Amino acid sequence: MKIRIKEVEKSLIEEFSKGLWREFADESGMLLDEESFCFVVHNKDEEIGYLHIKVTLGVAYLEDMILKSEFRNKKIGHQMMEFFENFAENKGCHKMRIKTCPETNQAAYHLYKKFGFKQEAILKNDYFNKDWVILSKYTKHKQEKSESK
């Protein structure tokens, strides 16, 4: 069988791809759930940052977390991380995951480590030809389940 591969706009195959994934989920017995959440951080009436969290298969991914430079080093990042952890817990996630580049964003890397995130993988020469790391941490929800076994 000879196949042909053709580039198309994503919108043209979204339903088709969702159908294939639903079929896979049915065959494998896995629940395919993916939700994306965006949150704006305010200081009084000013927007000062945002978080983008994706929840997939019981894992909460911190896709983006950014804060205006003049609000950094004021413990706001700590509050944002606490929000992320509580959000993941409330969604019933067993794990949280973050990807960052320690070379270009040392402050964020150290914040994540301070919150107990452990390095799981190194992505060599990834975005901007830099090494990125994947950090993760189990939620209290997962820790409590493990302890009760």
C-alpha positions in Angstrom: 0.0 0.0 0.0 1.4 3.4 -1.0 0.3 6.3 1.1 0.3 10.0 0.5 0.8 12.7 3.1 -0.6 16.2 2.6 -0.4 19.3 4.7 -3.8 20.7 5.7 -5.1 23.4 8.1 -5.6 22.0 11.6 -9.2 23.0 11.6 -9.9 20.7 8.7 -8.8 17.6 10.7 -9.8 18.4 14.3 -13.0 16.3 14.2 -11.2 13.4 12.4 -8.3 13.4 14.9 -10.7 13.6 17.9 -12.6 10.6 16.5 -9.4 8.6 16.1 -8.3 9.4 19.7 -11.8 8.5 21.0 -11.5 5.2 19.1 -8.1 4.6 20.7 -9.5 5.5 24.1 -12.4 3.0 23.7 -10.0 0.2 22.6 -7.5 0.8 25.3 -9.9 1.6 28.1 -8.2 5.0 28.8 -10.1 8.1 29.5 -8.9 10.9 27.3 -9.6 14.2 29.0 -7.8 17.4 28.2 -8.8 20.8 29.5 -7.0 24.1 29.2 -7.3 26.9 31.7 -6.0 30.5 31.6 -5.8 32.8 34.6 -4.9 36.5 34.8 -3.1 37.7 37.9 -4.3 41.2 39.1 -2.8 43.8 41.4 -5.8 46.0 42.1 -7.1 46.8 38.6 -3.8 46.1 36.8 -3.1 42.8 35.0 0.4 41.8 36.1 0.7 38.2 34.9 -1.0 35.0 33.9 -0.9 31.3 34.2 -1.9 28.7 31.5 -2.5 25.3 32.9 -3.4 22.2 30.9 -4.9 19.1 32.6 -4.5 15.8 30.7 -4.9 12.3 32.0 -4.5 13.3 35.6 -1.4 15.5 35.1 -1.5 19.2 35.5 1.0 21.0 33.1 2.0 24.5 33.9 2.3 25.6 30.3 3.0 29.3 31.0 3.6 31.4 34.1 4.7 34.9 33.6 4.8 38.1 35.6 5.6 41.7 34.6 9.2 42.4 35.6 8.3 45.2 38.0 6.3 42.7 40.1 9.0 40.0 40.3 11.0 39.3 43.6 7.9 40.2 45.6 6.8 36.7 46.5 4.0 36.9 43.8 5.5 33.9 42.0 5.1 31.9 45.3 1.4 32.8 45.3 1.1 31.7 41.7 2.8 28.4 42.4 0.6 27.8 45.4 -2.4 28.5 43.2 -1.1 26.0 40.6 -0.6 23.3 43.3 -4.1 23.9 44.8 -5.6 23.9 41.3 -4.0 20.6 40.4 -5.1 19.1 43.7 -8.7 20.3 43.3 -8.8 18.9 39.8 -7.9 15.5 41.2 -4.5 15.4 39.4 -1.9 12.9 40.7 1.1 14.8 39.2 2.2 18.3 38.2 4.7 19.0 35.5 6.7 22.1 34.3 9.1 22.7 31.5 11.7 25.5 31.8 15.1 26.6 30.6 17.4 27.0 33.6 20.0 28.9 31.5 17.6 31.7 30.5 15.2 31.6 33.5 17.2 30.8 36.6 14.7 32.5 38.9 11.8 30.4 37.8 13.9 27.2 37.9 14.9 27.9 41.5 11.3 28.8 42.4 10.1 25.4 41.1 12.9 23.6 43.0 12.0 25.5 46.1 8.4 24.1 45.8 9.8 20.6 45.7 9.7 19.9 41.9 12.3 17.4 40.8 14.0 17.2 37.5 12.7 14.3 35.4 14.4 14.9 32.0 16.7 17.1 30.1 15.7 18.1 26.6 19.1 18.8 24.9 19.3 21.6 22.4 15.5 22.2 22.5 13.8 25.6 22.0 16.3 28.4 21.0 18.9 25.6 20.9 19.1 25.6 24.7 18.8 22.7 27.2 15.4 22.6 28.8 14.3 20.5 31.8 11.1 18.9 32.7 10.3 19.1 36.4 7.6 17.3 38.2 6.0 16.7 41.6 3.3 14.5 42.9 0.2 16.1 44.4 -0.9 15.5 48.0 -3.7 13.6 46.4 -1.2 11.1 45.0 1.0 11.1 48.1 -2.0 10.3 50.3 -3.0 7.4 48.1 0.5 6.0 48.1 0.7 6.2 51.9 -2.6 4.4 52.4 -1.4 1.3 50.4 
